[in-house]
């Protein structure tokens, strides 16, 4: 029919070579709609509803939602939001979900507990505690005996409420572990929500002092989070990196940190408040690996993202800020570290019982105090100077170092001379000793070259 209309030049034209898709003239479309409204006003909503379900079946949630609104079918629109919220939030499109939620009349969806559960999760990523707690309260008003799966895939309303409470983390680590365990037990094997609950359990266990059990849960979360859940994999790897740091296994920590950071940026999640933890972990791993420029860059990114938190999931900003402070300590920036630790203290007051996290905070405070009392070690070396001095313990000449770094011999010479000046030394042997005393050179640097 469309081909015949196009051949007759009746305001229809094909837009692909296969004759599958057609475009109609805007004025022609308006005329047809006006005719439909004149002949059968009720049919317009029926057609919009059909279009919504068709677009939904084609995987176009945006168009489906618009058609549901045009049909004045708030229940269908709410169902579309709930059903697509997880995949959108997990892949960097949480702002779209929040926009849809705010287009729906609260009076119409405020009595839908399953919608409240989905909406609460959507606002966690932006750090919006006011809206997140409002929608969780809507979910909590649901019947305790409500059964059956929810549109967002959770097994039941009871499971959804427990997961929502654990996500917000406002009741402390012990309560967070209990809520996450309820969700974990309620969700079937293979559920995306089971992987998320395993992550929350792992965090709670770790911060309460049970690192061995935490690692098991975090590894489960990484292994069971499907490809469409990059946020869970990124958070879980970041927490595993912290566990490795506690064991002084910096190679494993760096590997987890790099994978978490890659996951965040590949999935366009770097603007989420929760990405602060990933960047904080990466910053400390880079600082320990003698990558000061990269460490400072990620620490500053984490700090910017931390501004989005407003009392939500207090364990996450507290943990991230302690890691950022430790990074600044390693970089010799005590003033920055002190400022971040003051902010972390505020977060810690809302975390509850988290002995591991409090121990890190106290250790960071002592390190800052010690650094403040230590004599000045002179001007800081640049990233390029730190990179080139890693070769000083070896037998390599400036020309050979230049070949390895893919720069000119004169560049290497200039950087070495500048490093000598900043280290207050005059030869290669003294430079190596001074660099080691300032923790700029790894003990096994010579063997690694």
Secondary structure as UniProt FT lines:
FT   HELIX           2..7
FT   TURN            8..9
FT   STRAND          12..14
FT   TURN            17..18
FT   STRAND          22..24
FT   HELIX           26..39
FT   HELIX           41..57
FT   TURN            58..59
FT   HELIX           61..70
FT   TURN            71..72
FT   HELIX           74..90
FT   TURN            91..92
FT   HELIX           94..103
FT   HELIX           106..109
FT   TURN            110..111
FT   HELIX           113..124
FT   TURN            125..127
FT   HELIX           129..140
FT   TURN            144..145
FT   TURN            151..152
FT   HELIX           157..168
FT   TURN            169..171
FT   HELIX           173..186
FT   TURN            189..190
FT   HELIX           192..207
FT   TURN            208..209
FT   HELIX           211..224
FT   TURN            227..228
FT   HELIX           230..246
FT   TURN            247..248
FT   HELIX           250..266
FT   TURN            267..268
FT   TURN            270..271
FT   TURN            273..274
FT   HELIX           275..288
FT   TURN            289..290
FT   HELIX           292..306
FT   TURN            307..308
FT   TURN            312..313
FT   HELIX           314..330
FT   TURN            331..332
FT   HELIX           334..348
FT   TURN            349..351
FT   HELIX           355..373
FT   HELIX           383..389
FT   TURN            390..393
FT   HELIX           398..405
FT   HELIX           409..423
FT   HELIX           428..437
FT   TURN            438..439
FT   TURN            443..444
FT   HELIX           445..448
//
